[in-house]
Amino acid sequence: MSDSPPRRTIGIALAGLTLALFALQLVSLAMGWFEVAAACAAVFVAGWFALRSWQRRARAG
């Protein structure tokens, strides 16, 4: 099963976005910006559930 180029591009973009968000969360924790760190954590959780839902729909359909 080979990945199509658009799907691979989306995967690379999501990985880059995740790394950037994680770096932002680490910096905000180090600087004491707990509200920003909490917002990053909320985005991680929401993204996790959205990705799981998308994967389930892709397998079912």
C-alpha positions in Angstrom: 0.0 0.0 0.0 1.7 3.2 -1.1 0.8 6.7 0.0 -0.3 9.1 -2.5 1.7 12.4 -2.8 -1.0 14.7 -1.4 -1.5 12.4 1.6 2.2 12.2 2.2 2.5 16.0 2.0 -0.3 16.4 4.6 1.4 14.0 6.9 4.7 15.9 6.6 2.9 19.2 7.3 1.1 17.7 10.3 4.4 16.4 11.7 6.0 19.8 11.2 3.1 21.6 12.9 3.2 19.2 15.8 6.9 19.8 16.3 6.4 23.6 16.1 3.5 23.5 18.6 5.6 21.3 21.0 8.5 23.8 20.8 6.1 26.6 21.5 4.7 24.7 24.5 8.2 24.1 25.9 9.2 27.7 25.5 6.0 29.0 27.0 6.5 26.7 30.0 10.1 27.9 30.4 9.0 31.5 30.3 6.1 31.0 32.7 3.4 31.6 30.2 1.1 28.9 31.5 -2.0 30.2 29.6 -0.1 29.7 26.3 1.1 26.2 27.4 -2.4 25.3 28.3 -3.7 26.4 24.9 -1.1 24.3 23.2 -2.1 21.3 25.3 -5.7 21.9 24.3 -4.8 22.0 20.7 -2.9 18.7 21.1 -5.9 17.0 22.7 -8.3 18.4 20.1 -6.0 17.4 17.3 -5.6 13.9 18.7 -9.4 13.3 18.7 -9.9 14.9 15.3 -7.2 12.7 13.8 -8.6 9.6 15.3 -12.1 10.4 14.0 -10.7 11.1 10.6 -8.8 7.8 10.6 -11.9 5.8 11.6 -13.9 7.4 8.9 -11.2 6.7 6.3 -11.1 3.0 7.3 -14.9 2.6 7.3 -15.4 4.2 4.0 
